[in-house]
Amino acid sequence: MNALLVALVLWVSGGLASWLARRRPRRAAWMGAGSAVAGAALAAVASVRALAGHEVAIFAADWSIPFGAFHLRLDALAAAFLLPVSVVGALCSLYGAADPRAPGSGLSSGAGFAASNALLASMALVVTAANGVLLLAAWEAMTLASYALVVSDHDVRIVRRAGFQYLVFSHLAAGALLLLFLLLARASGTWEIAGLRPMVAGATLAWCVVLALIGFGTKAAVVPFHIWLPDAHAAAPAHVSALMSGVMITMGFYGLARFLPWLAGTEIVAGTLLVLGAAGALGAALLALVERDVKRVLAYSTVDNAGLVTLAMGVGVMGQAQHVPAVAFLGWTAALLHIWTHALAKALMFGGIGAIAHALHDRDLERWGGVLQRWPRIGALTVLGACAIAALPGLSGFVSEWLILRALFESALRLGGAVRAVMLVEIAAVAMTAALTVACYARLIGIGLLGSPRREPPSGAFARPGTSITFTLAALGALCVAMAWFPAWFAAALAAPVGALVQAGDPGGVAAGLRPLGTFAIALTAAIGFMGALRSWLVGRRSVRASVTWDCGYVRPDARMQYTGASLAEPIGRIVGTLRPMRIERHGPQGYWPVSASWHARVMDHTVTGVYRPALAGLSTVMQRLRNLQEPRVTTYLRYLVLALLVVLGLLFLPIVVRP
């Protein structure tokens, strides 16, 4: 616990020092990044000790806030979420220090690193808070710090709009959590989280479950509370998007993992998680496939992976509800392992894609091309991250998604009745999501990084990237490979938190089942390396002649004749159009000598068009009618006053029958 306390002090003091040195951007950046890395190293040490089975670290201090206490508790479950915060947070800080005056970073270096360090400290407090009031305070600090980072480029109108939408949804979630803790504290008589196991049932318990899903699910981007995420992550700078997408959304999953197993481990709750997870994974994968903004592609991919984590948690809760520990262990291990793999791979993708977008001054996929040839290191690391996210064999994403599928198959075999049918549907949903994800990243890499440039890049666009950027991406890529080579070790590290969640059975069997995957990954990597070396040797022994490929009879083929992202996804887009609202603008060739033709399609999120817009339109109608009650007449307000007095007198003097 001492290491964690020192980490908190380093984060806060380093952020403050960075803000005080804001007039010297380079010094402020490295002060902020240095304190972030040092604090993250100490927090990682504390997390590893907790995961290794050492005693639970507890710290208690007086706090003058009513019902509050500065009580911290670092147990195995908290450590499972604090470790990615430390690792990814440190690497994102190094990435952000590479060019503190980069475009798209409207905040000064001092203010930006003050907010970034505050975000790291608040997330650490969220997962270690042992008091409900402290958790709510840390949750609010996390929201405000991340909001400041989202609107860093506040001169742009769309950025301000994205930040406002994020702030509204975050405070709605905070309101739901406040009501949840009020209900739990009233039932248990304490605000200490360890003593909040409620003595409630019936409607009150149902309300607690709903509030937990809204409050924690909004931050975790669980459908249908996800619509803030694509705009917010697209508006933020690259390293901020990596930090938010990689670890901040996991704070919502921490809340679900902390409260749902003992709050309501029933089949209904498990089924709800399974349905929401499958809908989020499949729907977001479809939207990512047809999106043109590269950062929104990654943002929808985050919603996709959040759906997979939610689905895996549903399997874990179902195993607990059905009293089958083997299924529960598989589900919860798959959920926590996928949180780790997604944090690393998504931070790598946001870092690589963000660096390329900054170099090209453009986020439109249709304007990219030829990046891998001009920036081979950044491009290769970005391809590695895409392969990991797409769960290709030999990388970390394959391990966690394979474990999710194994948990679903185990559930279908061990659980009977309607549950078995649900699990079979979930298997099909995960399989379809995996296929769409591969197509999405094949489109992103094939159109954006390969081929020829579709427009002339800005002068000096592909200058040598900063050393800290390359080091950050390389470290994240190495961790993705390490998780694939030694999956049993990482699963064994999660045995303690999963054992705390399930509290029955043997968690070691899951790790043993992953050892063959590690052997397979090492063998596959060796085979790929051998084939690459053999190809280089063969090419080096002969002269290579470059020539124009088959040009279909055109005299002057150019980059415009390449496939575009829209044309590559158009066949699947036709299918998507039957499932989700699609707006198509088609202008075909006109006349005998046509000059131009165009085709543009935009797929709308059905949650926005079918749920939120109608609901907000109805609310606006009701509020307008209430507004019409305001009339600039004294007699109208006198009538309201008389009516209010009559109601009060009736309540005071009329006999009221109270029945038990």
Residue pairs with C-beta under 8 A, 6 or more apart in sequence:
1 46
1 57
1 58
1 59
1 72
1 74
3 42
3 43
3 45
3 46
4 42
4 43
4 46
4 57
4 59
4 72
4 74
4 82
4 124
4 128
5 59
5 72
6 39
6 42
7 38
7 39
7 40
7 41
7 42
7 43
7 46
7 86
7 124
8 39
8 121
8 124
8 125
9 39
10 35
10 38
10 39
10 42
11 35
11 36
11 39
11 117
11 118
11 120
11 121
11 124
12 117
12 118
12 121
13 35
14 31
14 32
14 34
14 35
14 36
14 38
14 39
14 113
14 117
15 32
15 35
15 113
15 114
15 115
15 116
15 117
15 118
15 121
16 114
17 31
17 32
17 35
18 28
18 29
18 31
18 32
18 35
18 109
18 110
18 113
18 114
18 117
19 28
19 110
19 111
19 113
19 114
20 110
21 27
21 28
21 31
21 110
22 28
22 108
22 109
22 110
22 111
23 110
25 100
25 101
25 108
25 109
25 110
26 100
26 109
28 100
28 108
28 109
28 110
28 113
29 96
29 97
29 100
29 109
29 113
30 97
31 113
32 93
32 97
32 109
32 110
32 112
32 113
32 114
32 116
32 117
33 93
33 94
33 96
33 97
33 113
35 117
36 89
36 90
36 93
36 113
36 116
36 117
36 120
37 90
37 93
37 94
39 117
39 120
39 121
40 85
40 86
40 87
40 89
40 90
40 93
40 120
41 86
41 90
43 82
43 85
43 86
43 124
44 83
44 86
44 87
44 90
46 57
46 74
46 79
46 82
47 74
47 79
47 80
47 82
47 83
47 86
48 79
48 83
49 57
49 79
50 56
50 57
50 74
50 75
50 76
50 78
50 79
50 496
51 76
51 79
51 80
51 83
51 493
51 494
51 496
51 497
52 493
52 496
53 76
53 496
56 73
56 74
56 75
56 76
57 72
57 73
57 74
58 71
58 72
58 73
58 74
58 130
59 70
59 71
59 72
60 69
60 70
60 71
60 72
61 69
61 70
61 71
62 69
62 70
63 69
63 70
63 134
65 133
65 137
66 133
67 132
67 133
67 185
67 191
68 131
68 133
68 134
68 137
68 191
69 130
69 131
69 133
69 134
69 191
69 192
70 131
70 134
71 129
71 130
71 131
71 134
71 192
72 125
72 128
72 129
72 130
73 128
73 129
73 130
73 193
73 194
74 82
74 128
75 497
75 500
76 496
76 497
76 499
76 500
77 254
77 257
77 258
77 497
77 500
77 501
78 127
78 128
78 254
79 497
80 336
80 339
80 494
80 497
81 127
81 250
81 251
81 253
81 254
81 339
82 124
82 127
82 128
83 340
84 246
84 247
84 250
84 339
84 340
84 343
84 344
85 120
85 123
85 124
85 127
85 247
85 250
87 343
87 344
87 479
88 242
88 243
88 246
88 247
88 343
88 344
88 347
88 476
89 120
89 123
89 243
89 247
91 347
91 472
91 475
91 476
92 116
92 239
92 240
92 242
92 243
92 246
92 347
92 351
92 472
93 113
93 116
93 117
93 239
94 468
94 471
94 472
95 238
95 239
95 242
95 351
95 468
95 469
95 472
95 473
96 105
96 112
96 113
96 116
96 237
96 239
96 240
97 113
97 468
98 465
98 466
98 467
98 468
98 469
99 466
100 109
100 112
101 109
102 237
102 358
103 358
103 361
104 152
104 153
104 237
104 238
104 358
105 112
105 152
105 153
105 237
106 151
106 152
106 153
106 154
106 155
107 115
107 148
107 149
107 152
111 148
112 149
112 152
112 237
115 145
115 146
115 148
115 149
116 145
116 149
116 240
116 243
118 141
118 145
119 142
119 145
119 146
119 149
119 243
119 248
121 141
122 138
122 139
122 141
122 142
122 145
123 138
123 142
123 247
123 248
123 251
125 134
125 135
125 137
125 138
125 141
126 135
126 138
126 139
126 142
126 251
126 254
127 251
127 254
129 135
129 138
129 193
130 192
130 193
130 194
131 191
131 192
131 193
132 181
132 184
132 185
132 191
132 192
132 193
132 196
133 181
133 191
135 181
135 193
136 174
136 177
136 178
136 181
139 174
139 177
139 251
140 174
142 248
142 251
143 167
143 170
143 171
143 174
146 166
146 240
146 244
146 248
147 163
147 166
147 167
147 170
149 236
149 237
149 240
149 243
149 244
150 159
150 162
150 163
150 166
150 232
150 235
150 236
150 240
150 244
151 159
151 160
151 162
151 163
151 235
152 159
152 236
152 237
152 240
153 159
153 235
153 237
154 160
154 163
156 235
158 231
158 235
159 235
161 231
162 231
162 232
162 234
162 235
163 232
163 235
165 227
165 228
165 231
165 232
166 228
166 231
166 232
168 228
169 218
169 225
169 227
169 228
170 218
170 219
170 228
172 214
172 218
173 214
173 215
173 216
173 217
173 218
173 219
173 225
174 215
175 215
176 211
176 212
176 214
176 215
176 218
177 211
177 215
177 216
177 255
179 207
179 211
180 208
180 211
180 212
180 215
181 191
181 196
183 198
183 200
183 204
183 207
183 208
183 211
184 196
184 198
184 200
184 208
185 191
185 196
187 198
187 199
187 200
187 204
188 195
188 196
188 197
188 198
188 199
189 195
190 196
193 258
197 262
198 204
198 205
198 208
198 263
200 208
205 263
205 264
208 263
208 264
209 260
209 263
209 264
209 269
212 255
212 256
212 259
212 260
212 263
213 222
213 256
213 272
214 225
215 255
216 252
216 253
216 254
216 255
216 256
216 259
217 225
217 252
217 256
217 276
217 310
218 225
218 228
218 252
219 248
219 249
219 251
219 252
219 255
220 249
220 250
220 251
220 252
220 253
220 255
220 256
220 306
220 309
220 310
221 228
221 229
221 249
221 252
221 280
221 302
221 303
221 306
222 252
222 276
222 277
222 280
222 306
222 307
222 310
223 276
223 279
223 280
223 283
223 284
223 303
223 307
223 607
224 276
224 607
224 611
226 280
226 284
226 303
226 306
226 607
227 605
227 607
227 608
227 612
229 245
229 249
229 299
229 302
229 303
230 296
230 299
230 300
230 303
230 605
232 244
232 299
233 241
233 244
233 245
233 295
233 296
233 298
233 299
233 302
233 350
234 241
234 293
234 295
234 296
234 299
234 363
236 244
237 354
238 350
238 351
238 353
238 354
238 355
238 357
238 358
239 350
239 351
239 354
241 295
241 298
241 299
241 350
241 354
242 346
242 347
242 350
242 351
242 354
243 347
245 298
245 299
245 302
245 346
245 347
245 350
246 342
246 343
246 344
246 346
246 347
246 350
247 343
249 302
249 306
250 339
250 343
253 306
253 309
253 313
253 335
253 339
256 313
257 313
257 332
257 335
257 336
257 501
260 269
260 313
260 317
261 316
261 317
261 320
261 501
261 502
265 317
265 320
265 321
266 317
266 321
267 318
267 321
267 322
267 419
269 317
269 321
270 314
270 315
270 317
270 318
270 321
271 314
271 318
271 422
272 314
273 310
273 311
273 313
273 314
273 317
274 311
274 314
274 315
274 318
274 422
274 426
276 307
276 310
277 307
277 308
277 309
277 310
277 311
277 312
277 313
277 314
277 426
278 307
278 311
278 425
278 426
278 429
278 430
279 307
280 303
280 304
280 306
280 307
280 310
281 304
281 305
281 307
281 308
281 311
281 429
281 430
281 433
282 307
282 429
282 432
282 433
282 436
283 303
283 307
283 580
283 605
283 606
283 607
284 300
284 301
284 302
284 303
284 304
284 306
284 307
285 300
285 301
285 304
285 432
285 433
285 436
285 437
285 440
286 436
286 572
286 576
286 579
286 580
286 603
287 300
287 580
287 603
287 605
288 297
288 298
288 300
288 301
288 304
288 436
288 437
288 440
289 436
289 439
289 440
289 443
289 569
289 572
289 573
289 576
290 566
290 569
290 572
290 573
290 576
290 601
290 603
291 297
291 300
291 603
292 364
292 365
292 366
292 565
292 566
293 363
293 364
293 365
294 353
294 356
294 357
294 363
294 364
294 365
294 368
294 444
294 448
295 350
295 353
295 354
295 357
295 363
297 365
297 440
297 444
298 346
298 349
298 350
298 353
301 346
301 349
301 389
301 437
301 440
302 342
302 346
304 433
304 437
305 338
305 342
305 346
305 389
307 433
308 338
308 401
308 404
308 430
308 433
309 335
309 338
309 339
309 342
311 404
311 426
311 429
311 430
312 331
312 332
312 334
312 335
312 338
312 404
312 407
313 331
313 332
313 335
314 331
315 327
315 330
315 331
315 334
315 404
315 407
315 408
315 411
315 423
315 426
316 327
316 328
316 329
316 330
316 331
316 332
316 334
316 335
316 407
316 501
316 502
317 328
317 331
318 327
318 328
318 331
318 411
318 415
318 419
319 325
319 326
319 327
319 328
319 329
319 330
319 331
319 411
319 502
320 328
320 502
322 415
322 419
324 414
324 415
325 502
325 504
325 505
326 410
326 414
326 505
326 509
327 407
327 410
327 411
327 414
327 415
328 501
328 502
328 504
328 505
329 498
329 502
329 505
329 506
329 507
329 509
329 510
330 403
330 406
330 407
330 410
330 510
331 407
331 411
332 498
332 501
332 502
333 403
333 407
333 491
333 494
333 495
333 498
333 507
333 510
334 400
334 403
334 404
334 406
334 407
336 494
336 497
336 498
337 399
337 400
337 403
337 487
337 490
337 491
337 494
338 400
338 401
338 403
338 404
340 396
340 400
340 483
340 490
341 388
341 396
341 397
341 399
341 400
341 480
341 483
342 389
342 397
342 400
344 388
344 396
344 476
344 479
344 480
344 483
345 385
345 388
345 389
345 395
345 396
345 397
345 476
345 480
346 385
346 389
347 476
348 381
348 382
348 384
348 385
348 388
348 473
348 476
348 477
348 480
349 382
349 385
349 386
349 389
351 469
351 472
351 473
351 476
352 378
352 379
352 381
352 382
352 385
352 473
353 382
355 378
355 465
355 469
355 473
356 368
356 371
356 375
356 378
356 379
356 382
356 448
356 449
357 363
359 375
359 457
359 458
359 461
359 462
359 463
360 367
360 368
360 371
360 457
360 458
360 461
361 458
361 461
362 368
365 443
365 444
365 447
365 448
365 565
366 447
366 454
366 564
366 565
366 566
367 454
367 455
368 447
368 448
368 449
368 453
368 454
369 447
369 448
369 449
369 450
369 451
369 452
369 453
369 454
369 559
369 562
370 449
370 450
370 451
370 452
370 453
371 378
371 379
371 448
371 449
371 462
372 379
372 380
372 383
372 449
372 450
373 379
374 457
374 462
375 462
375 465
377 465
377 470
378 465
378 469
378 470
378 473
379 449
381 470
381 473
381 474
381 476
381 477
382 445
382 449
382 473
383 445
383 449
384 395
384 477
384 480
384 481
385 473
385 476
385 477
385 480
386 441
386 444
386 445
387 395
387 397
387 441
388 395
388 396
388 397
388 480
389 397
389 437
389 441
390 397
390 434
390 437
390 438
390 440
390 441
390 442
391 397
391 398
391 400
391 401
391 402
391 434
391 437
391 438
392 398
392 438
393 520
393 521
393 524
394 484
394 520
394 521
394 524
394 525
394 528
395 480
395 481
395 484
395 521
396 479
396 480
396 481
396 483
396 484
397 480
398 484
398 517
398 521
399 483
399 484
399 487
399 514
399 517
399 521
401 430
401 434
402 517
403 491
403 510
403 514
404 430
405 427
405 430
405 431
406 513
408 423
408 426
408 427
408 430
409 423
409 427
411 419
411 420
411 423
412 420
412 423
412 424
412 427
415 423
436 572
439 569
439 572
443 565
443 568
443 569
444 565
446 563
446 568
447 562
447 563
447 564
447 565
447 568
448 565
451 559
451 562
451 563
452 558
452 559
452 562
453 559
454 559
454 560
454 562
455 559
481 521
481 525
483 490
484 517
484 518
484 521
485 518
485 521
485 522
485 525
486 518
487 514
487 515
487 517
487 518
487 521
488 511
488 512
488 514
488 515
488 518
489 511
491 510
491 511
491 514
492 508
492 511
494 507
495 507
495 508
495 510
495 511
496 507
498 507
498 510
499 507
548 557
551 557
554 561
566 573
566 599
566 600
566 601
570 601
573 582
573 601
573 603
576 582
576 603
577 584
577 601
577 603
579 606
580 603
580 604
580 605
580 606
581 603
581 604
581 606
581 609
581 610
582 601
582 602
582 603
582 604
583 601
583 602
583 603
583 604
584 599
584 600
584 601
585 598
585 599
585 600
585 601
586 598
586 599
586 600
587 596
587 597
587 598
587 599
588 597
589 596
589 597
